[in-house]
Amino acid sequence: MNASTPSSSAGGPGSADSTAPRRNSKRPKYSRFTQQELPACKPILTPKWVILTFLLVSVAFVPIGVVSLLASRNVVEIIDRYETVCVPDNAQSDKIAFIQSPQDKACNRILTVPKDMNPPIYVYYQLDNFYQNHRRYVKSRSDQQLRNPGSENDTDACKPEHSTNNMPIVPCGLIAWSLFNDTYGFARNSQPLNVNKRDISWKSDRDHKFGKNVFPKNFQNGTIKGGATLDPSIPLSRQEDLIVWMRTAALPTFRKLYGKIEVNLRKGDRINVTIQNNYNTYSFNGKKKLVISTASWLGGKNDFMGIAYLTVGGLCFILAMIFTLIYLIKPRQLGDPSYLSWNRNPGGR
C-alpha cells in the first residue's frame, strides 16, 4: 500500500476544483472602467497643432487687450495727494500733534479738469499703508448688533471698543471706531458743486447687514476718538459712509467711494476743493489722496488687464513664429501613432 500517493478526491492539485476561481479572492472583476479603458480624447501634440493653438490664443487675446487698454485710457482721473500739503509749515515737524489738536484743519486745493468728464463722476478717498485686512481689525465687529435692534449687548468680539461707562457702543468695534472723517466741499468756477452721497454703498449691505431700526448709541464717547461721529437719529442702514467703510479692503492701498458728481465737467474747469484734514494717517506713515474719476464698462482706470492680455497674446504669437521656423527649417519625422498603447487592442479581453 502506497500511502504517500495523494487521492484525487481529497482536493489535491490534480483535482477539478483547483481550476475554479477562488471564492474569497479580493481581485476585482475586470471592467473597462477599472482598467481605464473607456473612450477618451487623447490628442497628440504635433507641431502643427501646437503652432495653431498658439496662433488662436494670440488672435483672441490681442484684440481683447487692445479694447481693454483703450477703455482704461478713456477714463479721466484726477488724483490729488494732500496729507502733507494740508499741514501748515509751522507744524511740519510734528504732524501728529497738529492732527490731534483742536484747531481748524481746513485746506483749500485747486484742481484743473484735464479732459471733458461726463456723469456719473465718482469721488473717492484713497488711503495708502492702511491694513484693513489685519486679523484683529477685521474681527472687531458685531454683525448681529449691526443687524438686529435687540442685539446691542452682543459686543464680545468688539473689545476694546465694546463699551463706555458700562454702556454698549453701537456700532462697536475697531472698524467702526476708525471711521474715515475727512470731508470735501466742491465748487466749480466759484459755483457750489453738489456731491450726491446716496446709494454709494452696496444695496445688499443696506438691506441685509445694517438694520433699519438700529441707531448709533454711545459712539465716539470714549476718551479717545478714532474717527467720524454718527448722527444718533439716523438708522445704520442710512449711514452710508459707515457702510462703505465697514466693507474692509483686502490690500493696504484702497479707494472708497465718497460720493458722485452728477453734472458735466469740461476741460479747463477749475475745481476748488475745501478739505477738512481730520483723519490721522501720520501715526503710521499713511497717505491720503482725493480721486475724481469717470468710469468705463470695465470700471475705473486700470491698465493691468489690457497689458496682461497683450503680453500673453504677444508671447503666444512669438512662440508660434519660432515653432514655425523650426518646423520649416529643421523638421522632425513623427512616429506612427498606431503603436501607442491606447491605440492597441487590449489583448482580447
Legacy VTK file of the C-alpha trace (Angstrom):
# vtk DataFile Version 3.0
C-alpha trace
ASCII
DATASET POLYDATA
POINTS 349 float
0.000 0.000 0.000
1.477 3.311 -1.098
0.230 5.834 1.496
2.163 8.759 0.077
0.101 8.956 -3.139
-2.488 11.743 -2.803
-6.064 10.901 -3.622
-7.837 12.848 -6.317
-10.933 13.016 -4.144
-9.015 14.854 -1.426
-8.896 18.100 -3.404
-5.212 17.905 -4.398
-3.514 19.791 -7.176
-4.892 17.474 -9.790
-8.498 17.809 -8.692
-11.162 19.538 -10.750
-11.839 22.106 -8.016
-8.338 23.550 -8.300
-9.104 25.175 -11.668
-12.176 27.019 -10.385
-11.768 30.667 -9.266
-11.320 31.169 -5.578
-14.481 32.351 -3.869
-12.620 34.501 -1.355
-10.316 36.203 -3.882
-10.047 40.029 -3.464
-9.044 40.611 -7.042
-11.626 42.941 -8.691
-13.538 41.783 -11.692
-12.280 43.089 -14.989
-14.084 46.089 -16.411
-13.112 48.813 -18.851
-13.829 51.402 -16.154
-11.439 49.965 -13.541
-8.756 49.417 -16.161
-9.194 52.966 -17.509
-10.028 51.779 -20.999
-13.121 53.901 -21.552
-13.190 56.020 -24.713
-11.272 59.246 -24.111
-9.804 62.113 -26.054
-6.029 61.616 -26.210
-4.709 64.301 -28.535
-1.231 64.071 -29.967
0.540 67.441 -29.894
2.024 67.564 -33.339
3.949 70.699 -34.383
1.026 71.880 -36.497
-1.408 71.611 -33.580
0.950 73.456 -31.219
1.528 76.282 -33.700
-2.203 76.565 -34.413
-3.038 76.670 -30.696
-0.574 79.486 -30.025
-1.900 81.430 -33.014
-5.512 81.063 -31.853
-4.626 82.296 -28.358
-2.785 85.306 -29.768
-5.635 86.131 -32.172
-8.120 86.038 -29.276
-6.041 87.778 -26.594
-4.505 90.666 -28.540
-7.850 92.289 -29.566
-9.217 91.853 -26.025
-6.086 93.511 -24.655
-6.344 96.421 -27.083
-10.033 97.007 -26.291
-9.418 96.781 -22.522
-6.469 99.168 -22.697
-8.411 101.692 -24.782
-11.341 101.528 -22.337
-8.973 102.188 -19.440
-7.225 105.059 -21.243
-10.596 106.728 -21.908
-11.191 107.065 -18.173
-10.438 110.601 -16.940
-8.899 110.633 -13.481
-7.726 113.436 -11.186
-5.598 112.421 -8.188
-4.525 114.884 -5.503
-2.378 113.802 -2.559
-2.941 116.200 0.307
-1.869 114.776 3.701
1.429 116.717 3.612
0.453 119.944 1.840
-2.555 120.384 4.146
-0.309 120.701 7.193
0.880 124.265 7.953
4.581 124.964 7.635
4.978 125.539 11.382
3.534 122.058 12.090
5.508 120.064 9.523
7.973 118.890 12.173
5.222 117.338 14.325
2.273 116.345 12.181
0.815 114.039 14.833
0.486 116.891 17.317
-1.173 119.013 14.625
-3.745 116.371 13.663
-4.596 115.733 17.336
-5.015 119.407 18.159
-8.482 121.046 18.233
-7.547 123.789 15.734
-9.330 124.162 12.415
-7.780 121.939 9.738
-9.429 123.336 6.618
-7.334 123.152 3.477
-8.065 124.545 0.012
-6.944 122.770 -3.124
-7.374 123.811 -6.761
-7.847 121.013 -9.316
-7.981 121.523 -13.081
-10.062 119.190 -15.242
-7.732 117.778 -17.966
-10.496 116.427 -20.255
-14.269 116.519 -20.504
-15.834 114.377 -17.781
-19.380 113.092 -18.211
-21.549 111.968 -15.266
-21.627 109.937 -13.210
-18.295 111.241 -11.905
-17.107 109.356 -8.844
-15.357 110.937 -5.872
-13.114 108.594 -3.875
-10.751 108.908 -0.963
-7.645 106.739 -1.191
-5.564 105.538 1.737
-2.101 104.017 1.448
-0.354 101.846 4.051
-3.626 101.203 5.920
-4.046 97.482 6.660
-7.794 96.961 6.928
-7.152 93.243 6.363
-5.391 92.791 9.730
-6.944 89.794 11.505
-7.761 91.548 14.777
-9.113 94.581 12.948
-11.389 92.546 10.665
-12.788 90.532 13.601
-13.519 93.618 15.713
-17.188 93.995 14.804
-20.572 92.501 15.679
-22.741 91.677 12.690
-25.627 90.686 14.954
-25.564 94.084 16.638
-25.431 95.902 13.291
-28.434 93.978 12.008
-30.770 93.379 14.975
-32.047 96.104 17.365
-32.240 93.583 20.226
-28.560 92.599 19.995
-26.923 95.819 21.163
-25.246 93.935 24.041
-23.624 91.451 21.664
-20.208 93.127 21.866
-17.837 90.298 22.859
-15.967 90.421 19.540
-15.577 94.221 19.671
-13.097 94.618 22.514
-11.561 97.029 23.371
-14.147 99.312 21.683
-17.175 97.482 23.084
-18.492 99.738 25.856
-18.108 103.114 27.519
-19.207 103.823 31.106
-20.558 100.246 31.190
-22.902 101.051 28.305
-22.657 99.147 24.994
-21.351 101.016 21.960
-23.438 100.801 18.792
-21.796 100.197 16.345
-18.966 98.619 18.313
-15.500 97.521 17.261
-12.330 98.982 15.809
-13.632 99.180 12.240
-16.498 101.498 13.098
-14.381 103.406 15.656
-11.768 104.261 12.995
-14.363 105.612 10.522
-12.782 107.998 7.987
-13.654 111.599 8.887
-12.062 113.835 6.253
-14.706 115.829 4.400
-14.683 117.528 0.987
-16.587 120.540 -0.310
-16.548 121.304 -4.041
-17.063 124.434 -6.109
-16.647 124.895 -9.864
-15.669 128.319 -11.137
-16.872 129.794 -7.806
-20.235 127.977 -8.045
-21.088 125.245 -5.496
-20.819 121.728 -6.894
-23.144 119.210 -5.315
-21.911 115.720 -4.417
-24.607 113.055 -4.135
-23.909 110.672 -1.246
-26.982 108.469 -1.741
-26.591 104.865 -2.948
-22.809 104.874 -2.626
-22.887 101.577 -0.700
-23.891 98.091 -1.797
-27.664 97.554 -1.782
-27.196 94.106 -0.233
-25.321 95.704 2.691
-28.041 98.309 3.258
-30.846 95.749 3.104
-29.344 92.798 4.967
-26.286 93.758 7.040
-27.361 97.042 8.644
-30.684 97.289 10.424
-33.326 99.891 9.673
-34.209 100.030 13.381
-30.653 100.080 14.744
-29.420 103.514 15.820
-25.960 104.648 16.997
-25.518 104.739 20.769
-22.566 105.889 22.856
-20.496 106.089 19.681
-17.176 108.007 19.951
-17.974 108.864 23.590
-14.727 107.388 24.903
-11.618 109.254 25.961
-10.028 108.822 22.523
-11.899 109.406 19.275
-10.871 107.264 16.352
-12.694 108.962 13.511
-16.039 110.358 12.413
-19.129 110.613 14.582
-22.584 109.356 13.626
-25.980 111.012 13.878
-27.868 109.056 16.594
-31.220 109.871 14.956
-30.370 108.135 11.648
-30.506 104.311 11.435
-27.400 102.409 10.435
-28.977 101.333 7.129
-28.855 105.002 6.050
-25.367 105.756 7.369
-23.768 105.033 4.011
-20.309 106.396 4.830
-20.173 103.847 7.653
-21.434 101.035 5.407
-18.786 101.794 2.769
-16.028 101.955 5.396
-17.011 98.686 7.071
-16.634 96.698 3.855
-12.949 96.188 4.607
-10.319 96.281 1.877
-8.045 93.356 1.061
-4.949 95.426 0.240
-3.134 98.174 2.144
-3.805 100.672 -0.656
-7.507 101.110 -1.343
-10.149 103.546 -2.504
-13.601 104.020 -1.043
-16.473 105.886 -2.642
-17.245 109.268 -1.076
-19.974 110.436 -3.455
-20.984 111.156 -7.045
-20.960 114.350 -9.108
-23.911 114.279 -11.500
-23.120 117.206 -13.808
-20.700 117.566 -16.704
-17.206 118.841 -16.060
-15.484 120.449 -19.027
-11.830 120.617 -19.916
-10.177 123.528 -18.169
-12.752 123.823 -15.361
-11.168 124.785 -12.046
-12.458 122.768 -9.107
-11.997 124.413 -5.714
-11.925 121.707 -3.028
-12.233 122.573 0.657
-10.774 119.682 2.634
-11.218 119.159 6.353
-7.981 117.304 7.080
-9.046 115.430 10.222
-8.031 111.799 9.732
-4.780 110.774 11.406
-2.601 108.849 8.950
0.600 110.381 10.250
0.944 107.844 13.089
1.555 105.031 10.595
3.091 106.969 7.678
-0.067 106.653 5.652
-1.010 108.696 2.602
-4.310 110.357 1.749
-5.475 111.140 -1.751
-8.599 112.660 -3.262
-9.601 110.960 -6.508
-12.164 112.268 -9.014
-12.760 109.774 -11.810
-15.132 108.685 -14.525
-15.737 105.014 -15.304
-15.851 102.749 -18.346
-17.580 99.424 -18.958
-14.563 97.836 -17.223
-14.784 100.128 -14.201
-12.170 102.668 -13.188
-8.775 103.366 -14.673
-6.733 100.166 -14.599
-4.263 99.249 -17.346
-3.325 95.890 -15.819
-5.945 93.769 -17.603
-5.171 95.210 -21.038
-1.413 94.874 -20.551
-1.800 91.301 -19.299
-3.864 90.240 -22.337
-1.443 91.939 -24.722
1.548 90.323 -23.022
0.118 86.801 -23.176
-1.125 87.258 -26.732
2.226 88.670 -27.874
4.197 85.841 -26.259
1.962 83.244 -27.892
2.428 84.889 -31.296
6.231 84.960 -30.863
6.276 81.291 -29.818
4.097 80.376 -32.798
6.553 82.108 -35.151
9.569 80.428 -33.504
7.999 76.962 -33.725
7.000 77.622 -37.360
10.587 78.498 -38.312
11.944 75.437 -36.508
9.371 73.223 -38.199
10.208 74.612 -41.655
13.995 74.758 -41.276
14.650 71.568 -39.344
11.580 69.323 -39.318
11.495 66.063 -37.366
9.888 62.861 -38.565
6.949 61.844 -36.416
6.384 58.284 -35.208
3.386 56.144 -36.132
0.641 56.876 -33.544
-0.895 53.439 -34.130
1.850 51.962 -31.927
0.742 53.962 -28.892
-0.598 51.813 -26.082
-4.088 53.274 -26.139
-4.410 52.566 -29.870
-3.693 48.843 -29.485
-6.145 46.033 -28.820
-6.217 45.374 -25.036
-5.438 41.670 -25.534
-8.730 40.166 -26.492
-10.343 40.830 -23.144
LINES 1 350
349 0 1 2 3 4 5 6 7 8 9 10 11 12 13 14 15 16 17 18 19 20 21 22 23 24 25 26 27 28 29 30 31 32 33 34 35 36 37 38 39 40 41 42 43 44 45 46 47 48 49 50 51 52 53 54 55 56 57 58 59 60 61 62 63 64 65 66 67 68 69 70 71 72 73 74 75 76 77 78 79 80 81 82 83 84 85 86 87 88 89 90 91 92 93 94 95 96 97 98 99 100 101 102 103 104 105 106 107 108 109 110 111 112 113 114 115 116 117 118 119 120 121 122 123 124 125 126 127 128 129 130 131 132 133 134 135 136 137 138 139 140 141 142 143 144 145 146 147 148 149 150 151 152 153 154 155 156 157 158 159 160 161 162 163 164 165 166 167 168 169 170 171 172 173 174 175 176 177 178 179 180 181 182 183 184 185 186 187 188 189 190 191 192 193 194 195 196 197 198 199 200 201 202 203 204 205 206 207 208 209 210 211 212 213 214 215 216 217 218 219 220 221 222 223 224 225 226 227 228 229 230 231 232 233 234 235 236 237 238 239 240 241 242 243 244 245 246 247 248 249 250 251 252 253 254 255 256 257 258 259 260 261 262 263 264 265 266 267 268 269 270 271 272 273 274 275 276 277 278 279 280 281 282 283 284 285 286 287 288 289 290 291 292 293 294 295 296 297 298 299 300 301 302 303 304 305 306 307 308 309 310 311 312 313 314 315 316 317 318 319 320 321 322 323 324 325 326 327 328 329 330 331 332 333 334 335 336 337 338 339 340 341 342 343 344 345 346 347 348
